[in-house]
Amino acid sequence: MVRQAFPELGTAHLPERRKMMQEWADYLDKLKAGAEIIQLPKSA
């Protein structure tokens, strides 16, 4: 029903959506591989 009402949503932003989904998949792959350790500065 949504596609019938808004046919332009199907491919209007496909390149942006593809990039966003790839970035999300890369993020999930990093989480699966193990946490990224960020060194925090020591406070005085």
C-alpha positions in Angstrom: 0.0 0.0 0.0 2.8 2.4 0.8 4.5 1.8 -2.5 1.3 2.5 -4.3 0.8 5.8 -2.5 4.4 6.9 -2.7 6.1 5.2 -5.7 9.0 7.7 -5.6 10.2 6.2 -2.2 11.3 3.0 -3.9 14.5 4.4 -5.6 14.5 8.1 -4.8 17.4 7.9 -2.3 18.8 4.5 -3.1 22.5 5.5 -3.2 22.2 7.2 0.2 20.3 4.3 1.6 22.9 1.8 0.3 25.8 3.8 1.8 24.0 4.1 5.1 23.2 0.3 5.2 26.9 -0.5 4.4 28.1 1.7 7.2 25.7 0.0 9.6 26.9 -3.4 8.4 30.5 -2.4 8.9 29.7 -1.2 12.4 28.0 -4.5 13.3 31.0 -6.4 11.9 33.3 -4.4 14.2 31.0 -5.2 17.2 31.0 -8.9 16.3 34.8 -9.0 15.9 35.4 -7.4 19.3 35.1 -4.1 21.0 37.2 -1.2 19.9 39.3 0.0 22.9 39.6 3.8 23.2 42.3 5.1 25.5 41.0 7.9 27.8 43.5 10.5 29.2 44.3 10.1 32.9 42.8 12.9 35.0 44.9 14.5 37.7 
